[in-house]
Amino acid sequence: MLYQRSSALFAAAKKVIPGGVNSPVRAFTAVGGDPIFVEKAKGAYLYDADGNQLIDYINSWGPMILGHAHPDVLEAVISYAKKGTSFGMPTELETKIASLAVEMVPNIDKIRFVNSGTEACMSAVRLARGYTGREKIIKFAGCYHGHSDSFLIQAGSGAVTFGTPNSPGVTQGTAQDTLLARYNDIDHVTTIVEANKDAVACIIVEPVAGNMGCIPPKEGFLEGLRALCDAHDILLIFDEVMTGFRLAPGGVQELLNVRADIVTFGKVIGGGLPVGAFAAKAEIMGHLAPEGPVYQAGTLSGNPLAMAAGFAMLTALNNEREVFSSLSQKTEYLHKGMAKVLDATSRPYTINRIGSMISVHFSETPVTDFETAAKAATGDAFKTFFHGMLKEGIYIAPSAFETWFLCDALTYDDLDATIVACEKVSKTLA
Ligand SMILES: *Cc1c(COP(=O)(O)O)cnc(C)c1O
């Protein structure tokens, strides 16, 4: 495949946009080469600026769970756009999507809409601090909660890929209020909590990690966090920006039956438009302005086009709940197919999978936390794999620290094509 036009567009972009991209993970820094510029997308396919068709396993980093340009979402956005694009006043649509979200997700009474996952997590932490009157937070190494200061303390994903685990610009003062724990290690979290008695407002966690590749929680880990939070009056925040409305209609709370105190959303909830949200029981949400003293606001929050897209997406998912099992089955099929062709090589590998999230790590040992994910990402195997797959028309995330997302528009023929590509490429992974 040729990428001449993409490369030319990238050169032009670099002159006026830092690094040529508006979010660093889009650049190919971790794998080398120039990023691909998209022209349009439909269903499971991307069409790039050079006219190549690619099978997409990123799906806009998660939102397009039903495939690109879903007719219901398109129709909703187009018809609302004709009424106006922003009012800065309440609309009935906001209550409709809020009611549907509250119906689909366990343990929440009220939800506040924002414009990104970053905003949702940042606001959830402020709410937890305001509610508990405590200042420290615990996060896990390798979990990503957006790019706000409190979280850029050895964060995963982009920051790791770019080798700046502590971003310049984040102050020491902020850093000292974020305590870092090891994912899947309840003893480590317990030690941190006990060393910071009555000081921890919340523990924020990706209940299924997706920003160091896909790393499901070990049995008992989330239950352990729940018990620890209950024992110490700490709020448990599930960051379900990636997993919400993807792993089950009610997210990981429903899938693994563990209750969080505050839940954050993004990605799928906006149907491809910029939407984030955070939600909790009424008692906690009552602390939020204008009902309570914890301030949080947004000029474009609850934007009608974004709410229309999100409402259409959640409605489609709520009405077609078999999508979640169909996605799981497709992901399992892909897993088995790739495992078979990789087993035939001498290259050690690990595949992690849950629901429609999957990642391939070229590692001899299981990948269960940030340390093991980082160890698996050393060496050139992933780079070779990425570029090999791309040559075969398969677009996976350009970093070993990212999960792949399946969308329901993928057919079994697409999955077979992916497995055949994987077989070809695996032979080049000496
Ligand atoms: C993507 C992501 C975020 C950040 O969301 P943005 O919309 O990119 O700001 C936060 N948490 C998790 C788990 C994510 O995957």
The ligand as a Gaussian input file, in Angstrom:
#p B3LYP/6-31G(d) Opt

LIG

0 1
 C       -9.477000       7.736000      26.894000
 C       -9.459000       7.634000      28.357000
 C       -9.532000       8.771000      29.174000
 C       -9.460000      10.171000      28.634000
 O      -10.529000      10.499000      27.822000
 P      -10.375000      11.721000      26.777000
 O      -11.728000      11.818000      26.169000
 O       -9.302000      11.307000      25.824000
 O       -9.997000      12.915000      27.559000
 C       -9.663000       8.585000      30.531000
 N       -9.697000       7.352000      31.062000
 C       -9.613000       6.246000      30.310000
 C       -9.694000       4.902000      30.966000
 C       -9.467000       6.344000      28.939000
 O       -9.340000       5.230000      28.206000

